[in-house]
Amino acid sequence: MEIRSHNDGGLLVFVLSGRITLLDGVEPLRNRFEEAVSEGHRHFLFDLRELLFLDSASIGELVACLKRASDVSGTVKLLLKPHGTIDQIIRRSAMHRVFHVYYDEAEVERPGAS
């Protein structure tokens, strides 16, 4: 798994590509997220459009990131490819009810935007 990040309108965007599983990716994701929170970032967008697969441990880590962000009055949003594999996994696991899910980057709400 590869993790790239950049700032976009008050959001720290993590672009994940490849596969994220318990054995490959969960710990680096957790470490990068915790580092970002400790640097003062509060609002996050996980761009999963380049991700090929994630397992239940990975979904659990995304939920842990959401909880950690909410502990500091922050947010976590997901950007998905419509009808893609990751979208199907997120929907089948009912995580679309937990996260704000977007399919178009231009529609993602930025902090402070009204």
C-alpha positions in Angstrom: 0.0 0.0 0.0 1.1 3.5 -0.7 0.0 6.6 1.2 0.3 10.1 -0.3 -1.0 13.2 1.4 -1.6 16.8 0.7 -3.6 19.8 2.0 -6.7 20.9 0.2 -8.9 23.6 1.5 -8.5 22.8 5.2 -8.6 19.0 4.7 -5.6 16.8 5.0 -6.1 14.3 2.1 -4.7 10.9 2.3 -4.6 9.2 -1.1 -4.4 5.4 -0.5 -3.4 3.1 -3.4 -2.9 -0.7 -3.7 -4.2 -3.0 -1.1 -4.6 -2.3 2.6 -4.9 -5.3 5.0 -4.0 -6.2 8.5 -0.6 -7.5 7.3 0.1 -4.7 4.8 -1.0 -1.2 5.5 -3.0 -0.8 8.7 0.0 0.1 10.9 1.5 2.7 8.5 -2.0 4.2 8.1 -2.4 4.4 11.8 1.0 6.0 12.3 0.5 8.6 9.5 -2.9 9.5 10.9 -1.7 9.9 14.5 1.3 12.0 13.3 -1.1 14.3 11.4 -3.4 14.7 14.5 -0.4 15.4 16.7 0.7 18.1 14.1 -2.7 19.8 14.6 -4.7 18.5 11.6 -8.4 17.9 12.4 -10.2 17.4 9.2 -9.4 14.5 6.9 -10.4 13.0 3.5 -9.4 9.5 2.7 -9.3 9.3 -1.1 -9.8 5.5 -1.7 -10.3 5.8 -5.5 -6.9 4.1 -6.2 -7.3 1.4 -3.6 -7.8 -2.1 -4.9 -8.8 -3.9 -1.7 -9.3 -3.4 2.0 -10.1 -6.0 4.6 -12.1 -5.8 7.9 -9.1 -4.8 9.8 -8.6 -1.9 7.4 -12.3 -0.9 7.9 -11.7 -1.0 11.6 -8.7 1.3 11.3 -10.8 3.8 9.3 -13.4 3.7 12.1 -10.6 4.2 14.6 -9.4 7.3 12.6 -12.9 8.6 12.6 -13.1 8.2 16.4 -9.7 9.8 17.0 -10.7 12.8 14.7 -14.0 13.2 16.6 -12.1 13.2 19.9 -10.4 16.4 18.7 -13.6 17.9 17.1 -12.5 16.8 13.7 -14.0 14.9 10.7 -13.1 12.0 8.4 -14.7 11.7 5.0 -14.3 9.1 2.3 -13.9 9.7 -1.5 -14.8 6.6 -3.5 -15.0 5.5 -7.1 -18.8 5.0 -7.8 -19.7 1.3 -8.1 -16.1 0.3 -7.6 -14.9 -2.6 -5.4 -14.2 -0.3 -2.4 -17.6 1.3 -2.7 -19.2 -2.2 -2.6 -17.1 -3.2 0.4 -18.0 0.1 2.2 -21.7 -0.4 1.4 -21.9 -4.1 2.3 -20.2 -3.3 5.6 -22.7 -0.5 6.2 -19.9 2.0 6.7 -21.6 4.5 4.3 -23.9 5.1 7.3 -20.9 5.9 9.5 -18.8 8.1 7.2 -19.6 11.0 4.9 -19.0 9.4 1.5 -18.4 11.3 -1.7 -18.0 10.3 -5.3 -16.9 13.6 -6.7 -14.0 15.5 -5.2 -15.5 18.8 -6.1 -18.5 18.1 -3.9 -16.5 17.3 -0.7 -17.3 19.9 1.9 -14.3 21.8 3.2 -14.1 23.0 6.9 -15.6 26.4 7.3 -17.5 26.3 4.0 -21.2 27.0 4.2 
